[in-house]
Amino acid sequence: MSAQDAPREAHATRIERAFTAQAAAFEDAAVNRPFTADAAWMVADVPVGSDDLVLDVAAGTGIAGRALAPQVRAVVALDATAAMLEAGRAAAAEEGVANVLFLLGDASALPFLDASFDVALTRFSLHHLEDPARAVAEMARCLRPGGRILVADIVAADDPGVAREQDRLERLRDPSHLRLQTAAGLAALLRHAGLGAVRVETRDVERPLAAWLAQTRTNAATTREIEGALRRELAGGTPTGFRPADVDGELRFVHRYAAATAAAPPTTRG
């Protein structure tokens, strides 16, 4: 292994460790409702047909792909963490969803031929990736002419200083976190990949801090540090990007979600 490969391997290990720990409760509404039920709108309006092949990249348990599966021919749900895929297989079996293939793989080097899929999507993944532009380009490469793409994530504050603090606190909770894009940044990634008809929809989602920290089994010292930063902001201190609120003694915060959609160019005719 080269020295250049070492940081990539180290980050891949952080991702595997983080999501292996989260796999069992990833779809538990008590700790992760915002990523599951509250984010269903992201895929609700993705245009699909009964003969479409769908690629769900960095799929986790394949929540998004499983939601589309009854409407399409087949879904490939690809993720880098075996435990997440196993949880997804179990959920699909329980739901009676038989047309989803769960596949271990790297979002930055998709193991598919060009123009293999009608729809490609990824949710809540780019902030974990070392090269999000490469992952989006790989998804675009795999799209058939006129194919559709959805890239959705938590997004950063527009102020760069606030966004840095936002990323710092996210990383304290989950060391596999790297950097949030802004909503405009998501759109730019799609355009840079050669995609058109770009649209971005954002929604604010209020979350209880305790459940968010419980999802990643955050230790007591880190919990105190994150909670302290949010309470200092409430008292007039440095903005964190979390927009905290104390609701009847419960500390809550806001994530802004963005869903960016685009289309691959149609076939070029000579």
N, C-alpha and C positions, 0 to 999 in steps of 0.2 A: 504494500500500500504506500502510495506517495504521500509526501507531507501535505500536498494540496488536497488529497482525499480525506485526510484526518478530520478536519472540522466538519465536513459533510457527514462522515460516519458518526461523529460525536452528536451532531444534531439529530440524525436519524435515530440514535439510541434514546435521546431525550423524548422524541415523539413516541417511540414504541413504549417506553416506560410510562409516560403520561397517559396514553390511551389504553394501554393494557389495564391500568388501575381504574380507569373510568368506564370500561366496557360494560361491566355488569349493571351499572346504574345509569348508563347513558340515555336510555329512553324512559327513565323513571320521572314521571311528571312532578314528583315531590321536590326534586332537585334540579330538573332540567326541562321544565315545561317550555321555556322560551325558545330552545333550540328544536323542540318537537312540535307540539300543537300550535304554539304561538307563531311559528315560522312557516306554517303550512301555506300561507298566502304566496310565498316565494315561487312555488311550483304550480299553484292553482291555475295560472293563466298561461303556462307554457304550452304553445300549440303543438299537439301531438296527433298522430294518426295511428290507426290500428295496425299498420304494417311497419311502423317505425322501429328502428333499433336505437336504444338510448344508452349513453355512457354516463355513469355517475362516478366522478373522479374524487379521490380522497373522500370516499363515501361514508366512512365510519361504519355504522350498522346498516347503511343503505336506506335510511328513512325516506329520502327524496325519491330515489329510484323505485322503492317499493310503492310509494304513493302513485307513481305514474304507471307501474307495471300492468294494472288491469286494462289500461287504455292502449297499450302498445304490443308489438310482437314480442320483444324481449328487452331486458335491461342487463347491462354488465355493470356491477358495482365493484369498483377497484379501490383498495385501500392498502396502506403500508403496515397495518397492525392486525395480526392474525386474530387476536382476541375480539376486536371489533367485528371482523367478518364473521366469526363464529356466532357472536350474539345476533348479528343480522340474519344469518342462516336460520337460527332457531326461531327468530321472530317471523320470518317469511313462512316457515313451515307451520307455525301456529296460526298465521293468517290465511293459510291456503294459497299463498302466492308461489307459483311454481315456475315462473318465467324470468327469474332473476338469477344470474350467475355471479357468485361472489369470488373475486379474484385478487390475490395478493400482488401488489405492484407499486411502482413509483410514479407519482403524478408528473414528474419532470422528464420521464422517459417512457411514454405510454407504449405498451407492446402490441400496437395495432397498426395495420396498413393505413396509408392515407385514404381519406374519404370513405371511412368504414361505417360511420354513424349518422343518423338523421338529427339527433339531439345530443348535446353534451352539456353537463351541468356539474357545478361544484358549489357546496355551501359550507361556510365557516371553516375554510381550509387555508386560504391564502396567507393569513397572518401566521401560520405555522411554517410556511415554505421559504427556503433560502432564496429562491429565484421564482417569484410568482409570475413574472412575465414569461418565463420559459414554460411553466405549466399551462398558462393560458394559450400560448402559441402551440403547444402540443395538442390541446383540445381542439383548437382551430384546424390544425393539420388533419385531425381525424374526422372532421365534418365533411359530409357530402356537399356538393354545390347547393346553395340555398338552405343548408342546414341551420338549425337554431342553437344558440348557446345561452346559458344562464350562469352568471358568476355572482354569488351572494356572500356577504360577510358582515361582521361588525365593522363599522367604519370609524375612523379617527376624527377628532376635532380638526377644524380647518387651521387653527392656530398651531404652528409647528412646535412651540414650546409646550403648550397644553398636550399636544399629541405625544410628545416625548414622555411626559409624566404618566399619561394614560398607558402607554406601552410598558413603562417601568412597573406599574402596579399590576398590569395583566401578567407580566413575566414573573413577578413575585409569586403570584398564585399558580401559574403554570409555566415552568421553565421551557416548555416547547414553543411558547409564544415568541414571535420575533417582532413583527411590525404590522400595524394596521394601515390599510390604505384609506385615503379619503374617498368620498363618493365619486368625486371627479377623477381620482386616481384609478378607480375601478373602470370607469368609462375609457380612460386613456389606455389601459392595458388591452381592452378589446379592440380599440382602433389600431393600436400598434401591431396587433396580430392580424391585421388586414380585414377585420370584420366591419360590417356596416349596420345601418338602422339601429344605432345604439340608443337604448333607453335606460334610465335609472330611476327606481322608485325607492324612497326611504321611509322608514317607520321607526318611531321611538318605542322602546319596550322597557317598562319599569320592572326591576328585579329586586327581590330581597337579597341583601348581601349574604346573610347566613347560609341560604340554600346554595348560592353560587360558590361559596367557599367549601361547602360540604361536598359538592360534586367532585372536587379535586382533592379531597381529604387534606385540606390546607392545615398546616400545623399551627399551634397556638401563637407562637412568636410572629409568624407571618400574618396571621389573622389580625393580631394587634397592630402591626405596622400598617396594613391596608386600611383597617377601620380607623386608625388614628389619622391617616391622611385625609380620609373623607370627612371626619368630624372637624378637623382643622379647617377644611374648606367651608363647612357649614358655619364656622365661627368667623369667616372672613379671610381665611388663609388662601394659599396657592390653589388655583383651579387645577383639578385633576382630570377633567374631561368626563367624569362619571356623573356629574350633576346630582349629588347626593341629596337625600331628604330623610328627615326623621319622622316616621309616620306612627304615631302612638307608641313611641319608644323603639320601633323597629327601624333599623338603618336600611334604606333602600337606595338604589341608584338607577341610572338610565343607560342602556346600550342603544345606540342608533344602528339599525340594520339597513343595508342597502342591497337591492337586487338589480343587477345590471344585465340586460338582455341585448342580444345582437344577432346578426345573421351572416352566414358565409356568402360570398359572392356567388351569383348564378354561374352556370357553365359559360365559359367564354367561347363564342363562336367565331370561326375563322372567316 
